[in-house]
Amino acid sequence: MAAYTTETISPKYHDAIVDWQKKNFPELTFLQDSWTKYYASQTPFQLFAKIGKLPSDQINVGRMAGQARFEHAGDMVGNMFYSARDVIRAQASTELGSIQQHRMTLEEAPTDQMKMAVLRIMAEELRHGYQMFWVLAHDASWKKPGHPDIASETMDELLSMQLGNHVLDAFNIPFVNFLDNVIFATVIDLVGKYQLEMQRVFSYAPMARSMGPMLSEEGFHIGSGRGFLKELSVAATNDKGRFSIDDIQRVINAWVPRGVEMFGNERGGQTAVAFSFKDRNNGTAQAEYHGEVREVIDMVNIAIVQAKVKDLPAPDARSLVAEIQDTGETIKGVSPKDLLTVPDMKFFRSRGLEEIVFMPYDVQGNLITEGGKPVSGEKYRDYLKTALPDYYIKSKEFAKYEEALLGRERPAPGASYGW
């Protein structure tokens, strides 16, 4: 028996998404024509919603645990109704925004395999966006008597979003080279995995039924990012390819803080758990995520060590990585600068706890001080120039951060998956 059933949405919005795709992702036709060459064992891409099966019709976390899940949005009341809409809107925005980002550097892929993988990621993100439209469009109760048509308003807004006005900061950053595609798939899509896993408990049943099929596709996105990161890192170690280890490290430093921030304020998330929109608070999920990123980078470092020390078994390579990281010394010709690291969760933060945001923490999580006090915004900006990609330092995104850092303005609290 199939793990899911399929549905299409109303012709009005189905056609609207197809029109959006033709404008923002015209390469989909090439992917479909080439699908069997690269993904012969996989079912060809189709644009429809996949409705999964639930292990239980009951809410199992939060203040309504034991009650039946909501089949109709209109049965949710007050803040719960609008908060559910906000989660769906944010999820859809990430899917559409990532397509716009990936396309910017698609043609810079070092290999055909990498290009086709990004095309497949883009196609599946399009389907995920379509899935969120189904969550809104199939349920007439999103339009409550005396209220606006929430579903139509939200879908129309989503279709008009461009880079710069997506819900989450990470999806407003333009890609400049293919490292952005790879690191984004590695660390930002991993955030997506956590959100989808947490949202399997969603008290609004149509949203919960969407998570399983989306998760199964998200695995390809994350796996592609990890595989390509390893491939590019080993090439850099062997002085091949277009990127150096320092190039890769700087891009990691730019994207990991944005991934950390996608979970919302570290002390938040209780409302989402109470509503059974997810099963963990922000701080717990954020810490688990950061730990998994470290595990991913450790695996890449093992491959780097094996590229430098020939015929070294993986267990010995793992031990060598740990020893180099612990001592900071060069061992068997491998120095700390040959390895990749994950920036501390306090580094380069623009959202979150007041004691962390815009504070001058270095990549190791140490507060940079002078005379016993945190260094000035100007000096922290100069430090960031040594840790981030040059192209990012010249971007509008960094200019906004710099303006806030130097105190001319402080950004309003931004939207995130958490509350």
C-alpha positions as CSV (number, residue, x, y, z in Angstrom):
1,M,0.0,0.0,0.0
2,A,1.3,3.4,-0.9
3,A,2.6,5.6,1.9
4,Y,0.6,8.5,0.6
5,T,-2.2,9.6,-1.7
6,T,-1.9,12.5,-4.1
7,E,-4.1,15.5,-4.9
8,T,-3.9,18.6,-7.0
9,I,-5.2,22.0,-5.9
10,S,-7.8,24.3,-7.5
11,P,-7.0,25.1,-11.2
12,K,-6.6,28.8,-10.2
13,Y,-3.7,28.2,-7.9
14,H,-2.3,25.2,-9.7
15,D,-1.9,27.4,-12.8
16,A,-0.6,30.2,-10.8
17,I,2.2,28.0,-9.4
18,V,3.0,26.7,-12.9
19,D,3.2,30.3,-14.1
20,W,5.5,31.1,-11.1
21,Q,7.7,28.1,-12.0
22,K,8.0,29.2,-15.7
23,K,9.3,32.6,-14.6
24,N,11.5,31.5,-11.7
25,F,12.5,27.9,-12.6
26,P,12.2,27.4,-16.4
27,E,15.0,24.7,-16.2
28,L,12.4,22.3,-14.8
29,T,11.7,21.1,-18.3
30,F,15.4,20.2,-18.8
31,L,15.3,18.3,-15.5
32,Q,12.2,16.3,-16.6
33,D,13.7,15.5,-20.0
34,S,16.9,14.3,-18.3
35,W,15.4,12.6,-15.3
36,T,15.8,8.9,-16.4
37,K,19.5,9.5,-17.3
38,Y,20.3,10.6,-13.8
39,Y,17.5,9.2,-11.6
40,A,16.3,6.2,-13.4
41,S,15.3,4.4,-10.2
42,Q,13.3,7.3,-8.9
43,T,9.7,8.2,-9.8
44,P,9.8,11.1,-12.3
45,F,8.9,14.5,-10.8
46,Q,5.2,15.5,-10.7
47,L,3.7,18.6,-9.3
48,F,1.0,17.5,-6.8
49,A,0.5,17.3,-3.1
50,K,1.4,14.1,-1.3
51,I,-0.9,13.3,1.7
52,G,0.7,10.9,4.1
53,K,-0.7,8.7,6.7
54,L,-0.7,9.6,10.4
55,P,0.2,7.1,13.2
56,S,-2.6,8.6,15.3
57,D,-5.5,11.0,14.8
58,Q,-4.9,12.3,18.3
59,I,-2.8,15.3,19.4
60,N,0.0,13.8,21.5
61,V,1.9,16.9,22.9
62,G,0.9,20.2,24.4
63,R,-2.1,21.4,26.3
64,M,-4.6,19.5,24.0
65,A,-2.9,16.1,24.2
66,G,-5.4,13.3,23.9
67,Q,-7.9,15.3,21.8
68,A,-8.5,14.7,18.1
69,R,-6.4,16.7,15.7
70,F,-8.1,19.5,13.9
71,E,-9.3,18.5,10.4
72,H,-10.6,22.0,9.6
73,A,-8.6,25.2,10.2
74,G,-11.8,27.0,11.2
75,D,-12.1,24.9,14.3
76,M,-8.9,26.4,15.6
77,V,-9.6,29.6,17.6
78,G,-7.9,32.8,18.4
79,N,-4.1,32.9,18.2
80,M,-3.9,29.3,17.3
81,F,-5.7,29.9,13.9
82,Y,-3.4,32.7,12.9
83,S,-0.2,31.1,14.3
84,A,-0.9,28.0,12.2
85,R,-1.3,30.2,9.1
86,D,2.1,31.9,10.0
87,V,3.9,28.5,10.2
88,I,2.4,27.4,6.8
89,R,3.3,30.8,5.3
90,A,6.9,30.6,6.6
91,Q,7.3,27.0,5.3
92,A,6.0,27.9,1.8
93,S,8.2,31.0,1.7
94,T,11.3,28.9,2.4
95,E,10.5,26.5,-0.4
96,L,10.0,29.2,-3.1
97,G,12.8,31.4,-1.8
98,S,15.4,28.6,-2.0
99,I,14.5,28.0,-5.7
100,Q,15.2,31.7,-6.4
101,Q,18.5,31.4,-4.6
102,H,19.7,28.1,-6.1
103,R,19.0,29.3,-9.6
104,M,21.4,32.3,-9.3
105,T,24.5,30.1,-9.4
106,L,23.1,26.9,-11.0
107,E,25.3,27.2,-14.0
108,E,28.5,27.4,-11.9
109,A,28.1,23.8,-10.8
110,P,31.5,22.1,-11.2
111,T,30.0,18.9,-12.5
112,D,26.9,17.8,-14.4
113,Q,26.0,15.6,-11.4
114,M,26.0,18.6,-9.1
115,K,23.9,20.7,-11.5
116,M,21.3,17.9,-11.8
117,A,21.2,17.5,-8.1
118,V,20.5,21.1,-7.6
119,L,17.8,21.0,-10.3
120,R,16.2,18.1,-8.5
121,I,16.4,19.9,-5.2
122,M,14.7,22.9,-6.8
123,A,11.9,20.7,-8.2
124,E,11.2,19.1,-4.9
125,E,11.2,22.5,-3.2
126,L,8.6,23.5,-5.7
127,R,6.5,20.5,-4.8
128,H,6.9,21.4,-1.1
129,G,5.7,24.9,-1.8
130,Y,2.7,23.3,-3.7
131,Q,2.1,21.1,-0.7
132,M,1.7,24.1,1.5
133,F,-0.6,25.6,-1.0
134,W,-2.7,22.4,-0.7
135,V,-2.8,22.8,3.1
136,L,-4.3,26.2,2.6
137,A,-6.4,25.7,-0.6
138,H,-8.2,22.4,0.0
139,D,-9.7,23.6,3.3
140,A,-12.6,26.1,2.8
141,S,-12.6,26.8,6.6
142,W,-9.6,29.1,6.3
143,K,-12.2,31.7,5.3
144,K,-14.1,32.3,8.5
145,P,-17.3,34.3,8.5
146,G,-16.4,38.0,9.1
147,H,-12.7,37.4,8.4
148,P,-10.7,37.8,5.3
149,D,-10.0,34.8,3.0
150,I,-6.8,33.9,4.8
151,A,-5.8,31.2,2.4
152,S,-6.1,33.3,-0.8
153,E,-4.4,36.3,0.8
154,T,-1.5,34.1,1.9
155,M,-1.1,32.3,-1.4
156,D,-1.2,35.5,-3.4
157,E,1.4,37.1,-1.1
158,L,3.7,34.0,-1.4
159,L,3.5,34.1,-5.2
160,S,4.6,37.8,-5.2
161,M,7.6,37.3,-2.9
162,Q,11.1,38.0,-4.2
163,L,14.5,37.8,-2.6
164,G,14.5,40.4,0.1
165,N,10.9,40.0,1.3
166,H,10.7,36.3,2.2
167,V,9.7,35.5,5.7
168,L,13.1,34.2,7.0
169,D,16.4,36.0,6.7
170,A,18.3,33.0,5.4
171,F,16.1,32.9,2.2
172,N,16.8,36.5,1.3
173,I,20.6,36.1,0.9
174,P,21.6,36.0,-2.8
175,F,23.9,33.1,-3.8
176,V,27.2,34.3,-5.4
177,N,29.1,31.1,-6.2
178,F,28.4,27.4,-6.1
179,L,29.7,27.0,-2.5
180,D,26.5,28.8,-1.5
181,N,24.4,26.0,-3.1
182,V,26.4,23.3,-1.4
183,I,26.7,24.8,2.1
184,F,23.0,25.9,2.0
185,A,21.9,22.3,1.2
186,T,24.2,21.1,4.0
187,V,23.2,23.4,6.8
188,I,20.0,25.2,5.9
189,D,18.2,22.2,4.5
190,L,19.2,20.5,7.7
191,V,17.2,23.1,9.6
192,G,14.3,22.1,7.3
193,K,14.7,18.5,8.3
194,Y,14.4,19.4,12.0
195,Q,11.3,21.6,11.4
196,L,9.6,18.9,9.4
197,E,10.4,16.3,12.0
198,M,9.1,18.5,14.8
199,Q,5.9,19.4,12.8
200,R,4.9,15.7,12.4
201,V,2.9,16.2,15.6
202,F,1.1,19.2,14.2
203,S,-2.4,19.5,15.7
204,Y,-3.8,20.6,12.3
205,A,-4.1,17.2,10.6
206,P,-3.5,18.3,6.9
207,M,-0.2,19.9,8.0
208,A,0.9,16.8,9.9
209,R,0.0,14.6,6.9
210,S,2.3,16.7,4.7
211,M,5.4,16.2,6.8
212,G,6.3,12.5,6.0
213,P,6.4,12.9,2.2
214,M,8.3,16.2,2.5
215,L,10.8,14.6,4.9
216,S,11.5,11.7,2.5
217,E,12.5,14.2,-0.2
218,E,14.5,16.5,2.2
219,G,16.9,13.6,2.7
220,F,18.1,13.9,-0.9
221,H,18.8,17.7,-0.4
222,I,20.8,17.2,2.7
223,G,22.6,14.1,1.4
224,S,23.6,16.0,-1.8
225,G,25.0,18.9,0.2
226,R,27.0,16.7,2.4
227,G,28.4,14.6,-0.5
228,F,29.4,17.6,-2.5
229,L,30.9,19.4,0.5
230,K,33.1,16.3,1.1
231,E,34.0,16.2,-2.6
232,L,34.9,19.8,-2.8
233,S,36.9,19.7,0.5
234,V,38.9,16.7,-0.6
235,A,39.6,18.4,-4.0
236,A,40.8,21.6,-2.1
237,T,43.1,19.4,0.1
238,N,44.6,18.0,-3.1
239,D,45.0,21.5,-4.6
240,K,42.3,20.8,-7.2
241,G,39.1,22.5,-8.0
242,R,38.2,26.1,-7.8
243,F,37.7,26.4,-4.0
244,S,40.2,26.3,-1.1
245,I,39.6,25.1,2.4
246,D,39.6,28.7,3.5
247,D,36.9,29.5,0.9
248,I,34.8,26.7,2.2
249,Q,35.3,27.7,5.9
250,R,34.2,31.3,5.3
251,V,31.0,30.2,3.6
252,I,30.3,27.8,6.5
253,N,30.8,30.8,8.8
254,A,28.3,32.9,6.9
255,W,25.5,30.3,6.7
256,V,25.6,28.5,10.1
257,P,24.5,31.5,12.1
258,R,21.5,32.0,9.8
259,G,20.6,28.4,10.3
260,V,20.9,28.7,14.1
261,E,18.6,31.7,14.0
262,M,15.9,29.9,12.0
263,F,14.9,28.1,15.2
264,G,13.8,31.4,16.8
265,N,14.9,32.9,20.2
266,E,16.6,30.2,22.3
267,R,14.2,30.8,25.1
268,G,11.1,30.6,23.0
269,G,8.9,27.9,21.4
270,Q,6.7,27.1,24.3
271,T,3.6,28.4,22.6
272,A,4.2,26.2,19.5
273,V,4.6,23.2,21.8
274,A,1.5,24.1,23.7
275,F,-0.5,24.3,20.4
276,S,1.1,21.0,19.3
277,F,2.7,22.7,16.3
278,K,6.0,21.0,17.1
279,D,7.4,18.7,19.8
280,R,10.5,20.6,21.1
281,N,11.2,24.2,22.2
282,N,13.6,26.4,20.3
283,G,16.6,26.0,22.5
284,T,16.5,22.2,22.5
285,A,16.1,21.9,18.8
286,Q,18.7,24.5,18.1
287,A,21.3,22.7,20.3
288,E,20.5,19.3,18.6
289,Y,20.9,21.0,15.2
290,H,24.2,22.6,16.0
291,G,25.5,19.2,17.3
292,E,24.5,17.5,14.0
293,V,26.3,20.1,12.0
294,R,29.4,19.4,14.0
295,E,29.0,15.7,13.2
296,V,28.7,16.5,9.5
297,I,31.9,18.6,9.5
298,D,33.7,15.9,11.5
299,M,32.9,13.4,8.7
300,V,34.3,15.8,6.1
301,N,37.4,16.3,8.2
302,I,38.0,12.6,8.3
303,A,37.9,12.6,4.5
304,I,40.4,15.5,4.5
305,V,42.8,13.7,6.8
306,Q,42.5,10.5,4.7
307,A,43.3,12.6,1.6
308,K,46.5,13.9,3.3
309,V,47.6,10.8,5.1
310,K,47.4,7.9,2.7
311,D,46.0,4.5,3.7
312,L,44.8,5.8,7.1
313,P,41.7,3.9,8.2
314,A,38.6,5.9,9.1
315,P,38.8,5.2,12.9
316,D,42.4,6.4,13.0
317,A,41.5,9.4,10.9
318,R,38.8,10.3,13.4
319,S,41.2,10.0,16.3
320,L,43.7,12.2,14.4
321,V,41.1,14.9,13.8
322,A,40.1,14.9,17.4
323,E,43.8,15.1,18.5
324,I,44.5,18.0,16.2
325,Q,41.4,19.9,17.3
326,D,42.3,19.3,21.0
327,T,45.9,20.2,20.8
328,G,46.0,22.8,18.0
329,E,49.2,21.1,16.8
330,T,50.2,19.9,13.4
331,I,50.3,16.1,13.5
332,K,51.4,13.8,10.6
333,G,51.5,16.8,8.3
334,V,47.9,17.9,9.1
335,S,47.4,21.3,10.8
336,P,44.3,22.8,12.3
337,K,44.1,25.1,9.3
338,D,43.7,22.0,7.0
339,L,40.4,21.1,8.8
340,L,37.0,22.7,8.8
341,T,35.3,23.9,11.9
342,V,31.7,24.9,12.9
343,P,31.3,28.4,14.3
344,D,29.9,28.7,17.8
345,M,26.2,29.4,18.2
346,K,27.0,32.9,19.5
347,F,29.1,33.9,16.5
348,F,27.7,36.6,14.1
349,R,24.2,36.6,15.4
350,S,21.6,39.2,14.4
351,R,18.6,37.6,16.1
352,G,18.1,35.7,19.4
353,L,19.0,36.4,23.0
354,E,19.7,40.0,23.9
355,E,23.1,39.0,25.4
356,I,24.2,37.4,22.1
357,V,22.8,39.6,19.3
358,F,25.4,41.9,17.8
359,M,27.9,41.0,20.5
360,P,31.5,40.5,19.3
361,Y,31.8,36.8,19.7
362,D,34.5,35.1,17.6
363,V,34.0,31.8,15.8
364,Q,35.1,29.8,18.9
365,G,32.4,31.6,21.0
366,N,34.8,33.8,22.9
367,L,33.8,37.4,23.6
368,I,36.4,39.7,21.9
369,T,37.4,42.3,24.5
370,E,39.7,45.2,24.9
371,G,40.6,46.6,28.2
372,G,38.1,44.2,29.8
373,K,35.2,45.4,27.7
374,P,33.7,44.1,24.4
375,V,35.4,45.6,21.4
376,S,33.6,48.3,19.4
377,G,31.3,47.6,16.5
378,E,34.0,48.8,14.1
379,K,36.5,46.4,15.5
380,Y,34.1,43.5,15.4
381,R,33.3,44.4,11.8
382,D,37.0,44.3,11.0
383,Y,37.2,40.8,12.7
384,L,34.2,39.6,10.6
385,K,36.1,40.5,7.5
386,T,38.7,37.9,8.4
387,A,36.1,35.2,8.9
388,L,33.4,35.7,6.2
389,P,33.6,35.6,2.4
390,D,34.7,38.8,0.7
391,Y,31.6,38.8,-1.5
392,Y,29.4,38.5,1.6
393,I,31.1,41.5,3.2
394,K,30.2,43.5,0.1
395,S,26.6,42.4,0.1
396,K,23.4,44.3,1.1
397,E,22.8,41.6,3.7
398,F,26.1,42.4,5.5
399,A,25.4,46.1,5.1
400,K,22.2,45.7,7.0
401,Y,24.0,43.8,9.8
402,E,26.8,46.4,9.8
403,E,24.3,49.3,10.2
404,A,22.6,47.6,13.1
405,L,26.0,46.6,14.6
406,L,27.2,50.2,14.6
407,G,24.0,51.3,16.3
408,R,22.3,53.4,13.7
409,E,19.3,51.0,13.8
410,R,18.3,47.7,15.3
411,P,16.1,45.4,13.1
412,A,12.6,44.6,14.3
413,P,12.2,41.1,15.7
414,G,12.1,38.8,12.6
415,A,9.9,36.0,11.8
416,S,11.1,32.5,12.4
417,Y,9.8,29.0,12.6
418,G,9.6,29.4,16.4
419,W,7.7,31.7,18.7
